[in-house]
């Protein structure tokens, strides 16, 4: 199993070349998300991962970091370059990062 790198909110905010993938459910995303992120709920990821460009690094995010870790492991196994937002949106918000 590949070790997934864990990024801080500051590292994610500074990353301009990666695609942020929010794997929360749409009702969770409606409460606030990282600007520019794409929402593919974890349960739909296997069927929809072709919506992501394998050449573009992916940063996964969920509410607390657990679901996004599972998504990161699945994407890594499929050949994507992927990192996870450590602590998810909870950490993002606690760090004072902007929410769209």
C-alpha positions as CSV (number, residue, x, y, z in Angstrom):
1,X,0.0,0.0,0.0
2,X,1.3,3.4,-1.0
3,X,1.7,6.0,1.8
4,X,-0.5,9.1,1.0
5,X,1.1,12.4,1.8
6,X,-0.9,14.5,4.2
7,X,-1.0,18.2,3.5
8,X,-1.8,21.1,5.9
9,X,-4.5,23.7,4.9
10,X,-1.6,26.1,4.2
11,X,0.1,23.7,1.9
12,X,-3.2,23.0,0.0
13,X,-4.0,26.8,-0.2
14,X,-0.5,27.3,-1.8
15,X,-0.9,24.5,-4.3
16,X,-1.9,25.9,-7.7
17,X,-1.3,23.0,-10.0
18,X,-3.4,20.3,-8.3
19,X,-7.1,19.6,-8.6
20,X,-8.9,19.6,-5.2
21,X,-11.4,16.8,-5.1
22,X,-14.1,17.1,-2.4
23,X,-15.5,13.6,-1.7
24,X,-18.3,14.8,0.7
25,X,-22.0,14.4,-0.1
26,X,-23.6,17.4,-1.9
27,X,-25.5,18.5,1.2
28,X,-22.2,18.8,3.0
29,X,-20.5,20.7,0.2
30,X,-23.5,23.1,0.2
31,X,-22.4,24.3,3.7
32,X,-19.0,25.4,2.3
33,X,-16.2,24.1,0.1
34,X,-12.7,25.1,-1.1
35,X,-13.1,27.4,-4.1
36,X,-12.4,25.7,-7.4
37,X,-12.8,22.2,-5.9
38,X,-14.7,19.5,-7.8
39,X,-17.3,17.4,-5.9
40,X,-17.4,13.6,-6.5
41,X,-18.9,11.9,-3.5
42,X,-16.8,8.9,-2.3
43,X,-19.5,6.5,-3.2
44,X,-19.5,7.7,-6.8
45,X,-15.7,7.9,-7.2
46,X,-15.1,4.5,-8.7
47,X,-17.6,5.2,-11.5
48,X,-16.6,8.9,-12.0
49,X,-12.8,8.9,-11.6
50,X,-12.4,9.3,-15.3
51,X,-13.6,12.9,-14.8
52,X,-10.2,13.6,-13.3
53,X,-7.0,14.1,-15.4
54,X,-4.4,11.5,-14.4
55,X,-1.7,13.9,-15.4
56,X,-2.9,16.5,-12.8
57,X,-2.1,15.9,-9.2
58,X,-5.2,15.5,-7.0
59,X,-5.7,16.7,-3.4
60,X,-8.6,14.8,-1.7
61,X,-10.8,16.5,1.0
62,X,-13.8,15.5,3.1
63,X,-15.1,16.8,6.4
64,X,-12.6,15.2,8.8
65,X,-10.0,13.4,6.6
66,X,-11.2,9.8,6.8
67,X,-13.3,9.5,3.6
68,X,-10.7,11.5,1.6
69,X,-8.0,9.2,2.8
70,X,-9.9,6.2,1.4
71,X,-10.4,8.2,-1.9
72,X,-6.7,9.0,-2.0
73,X,-5.7,5.4,-1.6
74,X,-8.1,4.3,-4.3
75,X,-6.9,7.0,-6.7
76,X,-3.3,6.2,-5.9
77,X,-3.9,2.6,-6.7
78,X,-5.4,3.7,-10.0
79,X,-2.2,5.6,-10.9
80,X,-3.1,9.1,-9.8
81,X,-0.6,11.4,-8.0
82,X,-2.6,12.2,-4.9
83,X,-2.4,13.9,-1.5
84,X,-4.9,14.3,1.3
85,X,-5.9,17.4,3.2
86,X,-5.0,16.3,6.8
87,X,-8.1,17.0,9.0
88,X,-10.3,17.8,6.1
89,X,-12.6,20.8,6.0
90,X,-12.6,21.0,9.8
91,X,-8.9,21.8,9.7
92,X,-9.4,24.1,6.7
93,X,-12.0,26.2,8.5
94,X,-10.1,26.1,11.9
95,X,-7.1,27.4,10.0
96,X,-9.2,30.4,8.8
97,X,-9.0,29.5,5.1
98,X,-11.7,30.8,2.8
99,X,-14.8,28.8,2.1
100,X,-16.8,29.2,-1.1
